[in-house]
Amino acid sequence: MNHVAKRAVASSATVLTWAGLLAVLAVLSGCTDAGSIFSGKARPPQEAILITPLDGAKNIGPDDRMEVKVPDGRLESVKVTRIADAQRQEVPGRIAHDGLSWTPGGTTGRLRLASKYSVDAVALDGAGNRSARHTTFTTVVPEHRFIGYFRPENRSTVGTGMIVSFNFNRPVKNRAAVQKAIRVASVPAVEVVGHWFGDNRLDFRPAAYWAPGTEVTVRVGLRDVEGAPHVYGTQDKTVAFKVGRSQTSLVDAAAHTMEVRRDGRLFSTVPITAGYPGMDTYNGKMVVSEKYDVTRMDGSTVGFGGEYDITDVPHALRLTDSGTFVHGNYWSDESVFGSSNVSHGCVGLLDVRGGSSDTPAARFFDRTLIGDVIEVVNSEDKQVAPDNGLGGWNLDWTRWKAGSALR
C-alpha cells in the first residue's frame, strides 16, 4: 500500500478490545498489483453495500438506526459485533427474504452506550461476484467521562510480538495518573513499560518479545481517575491473554522472499511480491493486528483514483493502521512471486480467487496469530513509524522508556 494510504482511526467502548480497531479495511485499504486494475462493473464500496451508521461515525445515539442494504444482488452474510469491556458480543439480526437488507433483532436491537460496533458484510451481485465491506462506529459516551479502547482481546491467544495498546476517546492531560492506573503484569514476570504517542494513545511492551506461554494480565483501574480537568475515567476491569508459539517472518523485498521461523528455526520460505519502485513497502518490524478472510481494496479511497478496485482480496493480514497488509493475490501472473515487486506497498502471496485452503497465502494466513511479527528489510522505503499500527518494536528500549509518564 502506498503511504498516501497510510491513515486509520479507532474508537470503542469500556475497556474495549482493539480487535477490529483501526479496521476500516474497505475504505482505507488499497494495495494491489500495479498492473491489475479491477475491470469488473462492481459499484464502489459505498454504493455496493450500504451500511448505517456510516463508517467511522462517533457519538451515535442508542435509538439511531442500524441497517445493512444492497441495491441489487443479495447479502451473503452479515456479522455485527459489539465490543465492550474487552468482550465481543454478536448482535443478532436477520437478512430479509429478498436478500437486500439486514436489520438487528432481539433484545439487543437497540444500540448500547459507550460501545464500539463493527460490521462485516459480504454481498453477491447478479453475476455471482463477491464484494466485502467492513465498517466501525461508536456510540455516545456520557459527558465528562473518558474510556480506553483496548487490544488484544480478553482471553485471546496472541503472537510473541503483541503490544498492549490503549486509545482514549478524549485527550489525556494527566498522563502519569492514567498510566499509573493501568498495570500490565506477566507470568513469568518481566518489566513492562508504557509509552505515550500523543495525548490519546498509550502502549505497553517488555524489552523483548514475550516468551511463548507467557500469561499476561491487564488491570485497568481508571474509574474516577481524572484524565483531564473535570474529565474522569469509568473503567474498572481486569483482562488477560496468553502468548502462543513463537512465529516471526522476515520479508526481503530485494530477494522477493519471506522466511517464516517457528521457535527460531526456519519453517518455510515463501516467494512474495512487494511494493514496486516509488510505491515501496515500509521497512521495519510490523505486528499483525487484524485478520480477514476477504476484504475490499479500492484505490479511490487512498488517493489512487480509479486505478484499481479489488472487491474480494483474500487472506488479508493488517500490518499498519495506514493500510499495509500481507494478503493473497490471485490477479498477478504467478511468475512475479519470487522475482519482481509489483504491488502498491503491500506484501503479496500467491493465491486463487475465492481463497483456496491450499495456496501459499492461505497456509500462511491459517498459521498466523494476531501479534505475530513480520519484519521487512531491503526495501527502498523508510522505516515504519512506531505509532503506525503496533510498530513500537522499532524503538529501542531506551527510547521506549523515554516515552513513559512515570520516569
N, C-alpha and C positions, 0 to 999 in steps of 0.2 A: 504494500500500500504506500502511496506517495505521502510525503509529510504534510502536504496541504490537507490531507485527510485525517490528520492525527489529532482529533479532539473527541472528548466524550464527557458526559455529565452523569451524575448519580445522585439519587436521594432515596431515602427509605424510612423505616419506622423503628419503634422502640427496640433497642439493641438489635438492629436488623442485620441480616447477613448481606453480604455484597454479592451473593451468587445471583447473577443476572444484573448486578450493579454495573454501571457504565456499559450496559449491554444494549446499546441501541444499534444492534447489528444491521438491521435492514436499512437504516437511514445514515449510518455513519461508517459503513464498511465499503471498501471499494477497490481492493487489489485484485487484479486479474491479469491474464495474459495480454501483452501489448497487441498481439495480432488476433485476438479472439473476441472482437466486438460482437455483442449479442445481436443476432439478426432476426429474432422472433418478433411477434406482434404483441407480446405481453405489455400491459399498461405499466407505467412506473408505479413503485410500491405504494404511494399514497392513494392511487386510484384502484389498483388491483385488489387490495384488501383494505377496507376502511375500518379503522379502529377508533372508538370513542371511549374515554377521553384521548386526546392527541398524545403522541409520543413526547415524553419529557415534561408533560403538564405537571404543575405543582398546585398545592392547596385545593385539591378537588374536594368538594363537599360530600357528605355521606348520602345525600339524596340525588346527586348527579347521576346521569345515565351512563351505563357501561354497555357497549354493544360492539359486535364484530359483524361486518357485512361484506358481501361481494356483489358487484353489479350484474354479473352473469357467471356461468360455470357453477361451481359448488364448493363449499367449505369441506375439506377433507378431515381436518382436525382443528380443535381449539383447546388450548390449555391456559387457564388463568390462575395465577398463583399469588396469594397474599403472603408477604414476608413481614414478620414482626417478632420481636424477642428472640431473634436468631432461629426462628422456626418457620417452616414453609407449610402453608395450608392451601390445598387446591380448592378453588371456588367452583361449586357445582353449577352447571348450566346445560343448555341443550341447543343443538343445531336444528333449525326449523325443517319441516318436511321437504320444502323445496330446496334446501341446502344453501340458501342465500344469506342466512343470518344466524348468529348465535346470541343468546341472551342469558344472563345469570338466573339461577333459580334457587329454591330452598331458602332457609332462614338467613343465609349469608349473602343474599342478593343485594342487600343494602351495603354500601361501602363503609368500611371501618376507618375511624380516625387514626392519624399518626401511623399510617401504613404505607408500604411500597407494594405496588401491584406490577406483575409482569404478565404480558400477553404474548403467547406464541400461537400463530395461526398458519395453517398450510391450506392452500386452495388449488383446485384444478380448473383449468379453463375448458372450453368445449372440445379442444383437441387433445386433452389429457396432459397438457403441460403443467408442471407444478410450480407454484410460487410460494415463498415463505416470507413471513414478516414477524419481527419481534419488536415490541414496544414496552415502555415502562411509564408509570405515572405514580405520583404520591398524593396522599390525601392530607388534609389540613392538620397542622399541629397547633394545639392551643397556644394562644398568645403568651409571650414571656416565658416560653419553655424551649429547651433545645434537646435534640436527640442525636445519637450516634448511629450511623449505618455501618454494619459490621460484616467483615468476612474473615475467615471462612465460616461455613455453616456449623451450627451446633451438631455434634455427633458425627461429623464428616471424617473421612479418611483422606488425607492430602499428601502431596509430594513433599520432599525434604526442603524445598525452597519456599514453602508457603510463608508469606508475611501477614501478620495480623494487622488489619488496616481499618481505621475508623474515618468516616467522612461525616462531618457535623452539618446540620441543616441551617445553623446560624454561625456567624464568625465567633470564634473563641478568643477572648481578650485575656482571660486569666488562665494561660496555658498551664502553668505549674499546678494549679488546683485541679484542673481537669485530668492532666496526666497522672497526678498522684492518685486520683480516684479510680484509675484503671490499672489493674495488676495482672500481669501475664507470668504464670509460673509453669514449670515443666518437671516431669519425671522421666529420665534423670534430669537433675537440676542444671541449668546453665544460666548465665547472665543474659537477660533480655532488656533491651533499652528502647525507649520511644524516640521518634524523630518527627518533628513537625515540618510539614510542607505547607506554608502559609497558615492562615487562621482557621481553616476548615478541615484539615486532614492531619491525622496522627497515625503513624505506622510503628509497629513493634517487630523487632527481629533479634536473634542472637548474633554473635560474631561470625559464626559459620553456619552452614546448613544444619537443620535439625538432624539428629541421628534417627535412623529408621526405628520405629517402635515407640518413639517418644510420645508421651501423653501430655497435652497442653491444656491448661485451664485459664480462662479469661474471666476475671472478676470485675464487673462493671458496677461501680458504686457512685453513679452520677446523680442520684436523687438528691435534690436540694443543693447541689454544688452550684455556685454562682460562676457560670462560664463567661459572662459579660455583665456589665452593670444592669441589675434588676432582671437578668435572664437566667433561669435555673434549670438544672437537669431534671429528668423524670425517671431515669433508668436505675434499676437495682436488680442485677441479674448475673448469674454465673453460667457460662457456657464452656464447652470443652470440645476438643477434636484430637484425632490421633494421626501421627505421621506414619505413612506406609513404607513400602520398599523404596530404595534409592534408585531413581532414574534421572539421568542428565543426558542432554543431547547437544552435540556440537555441530553447528551448521557452518561449513566452509563455503562461502559464497564464490570464491575463486575456483575451488575444486568441484563445485556443484554436488557436494555430498553432505549427508547428515549422519554422524556417528552416534549411535544410541548406546549408552552404557548403563548396565544394571549392577549395582553394588561395586562400581569401579571397574568392572570388566566389560569389554566390548561385546555388545549383544547383537547389533546388526549395523550395517552400513547401507543407507538408503540414498539413491540418486534423487536430486532435487533440482528445482529451478528457483532462482532468487530474483531480486529486482534488477532490471536492465539499467545500463548507464544513464544517469540523470534521475532515475527512479529507484535508486539503490536501497537495499534493506538496511535497517539500522544495525550497527554493531552493538555488542554488549549482551549482558545477561537479562533475559526476559522470562517471566513466570506465567505459565498457563493459568488464566483466570476464569475462562468460560469454555464450555464445550457445546457445540451444536451439530446435530446430525445433518442438518441442512439449513442454510441461510441465504439471504439475498445480498448481492454486492452490485451497487448501482453507481456508476461513475458520476452521474449528475449530482449526487449528494455530497461529493467530496472534491468538486472543482474540476472534473474531467469532462463536463458537458455530457454529450450523448456517446462518449467513446465506447462504453460497454454497459451492459445491464444483464447480469447473470442471475436468474431468479432462483436457482437451485444449486448453490455451491455446497458440495458435500463435505462432511468430516472436518468442520471448521473449529480450530483451537485459537482462542484470542490470546495474544501476547502483550498488546499495549492498549491503553484507552483510546489512542488515536487511530487504531484500526489495523495494526499489523497482526496477521494471522499465519499459522501453518494450516493449510487446507488442501483438500483434494482438488485435482484439476483434471477434468475429462475433455476439455476443449482444445488443449495443445497437442501437437504431434508427439508421440511417445519418444521421439529422438531427442527432444530438448532436455529431458530429465537426465541429469548427469553430464550434460555437455554445454548448456548455454543458459543465460539468465534472461527471462522474457516477461517477468511479472512487473506490476507497479509497486513492488516493495514487499509483498508477502513471500512466504516460502511455500512453494507448490510441490505436492507429491502426486505421482501418477494415480489416477482414479478413473472410474467409469460413471456415466450418468445414472442416477438412481442410487449410487452408493453401495456397490457390491461389498460383501464382507471379506473378500479375498483379493484386495489390492494393497499396495504399499500404504496408501493414505488410510484405508480402513484399519489395517493392522496396527499402525501407529496410533490412531485415534483410540482404538479399543484398549491399548496398553498404557495410555497416558492418564495421569491423575491431575486434577486441579492442584496446582502447587509444584508441579514438575518444572525444572529449569531447562530452557533452551537458549544456548549461547550462540551468537553469530560472530564469526571472525572473517577477516579478509574481504570485507565489503568496502566500497569506496565512500560510504556514508559515515556520518559522525556516530558517536556512541549514544545510545538511547538515554533520555533524561531519567533520572532516578524516580521522578514522580509520574512518569508515563507508564501507567499500569503499575505492577508490583516490581518496579525497576530498582528498588533500594539496594540490591546486591551489587550495583555498580558504584556504590560509595564504600570506601574502606572503613574499617571500624572506627578510626579516629574521627573521620568526617561524619560518620553516622552519629556517634555520641555527641558531637558538637551541636547537633540539631535537637538535643533534648532540652526541655524546660527545667529539668531537675539537676542540672550540672552543679 
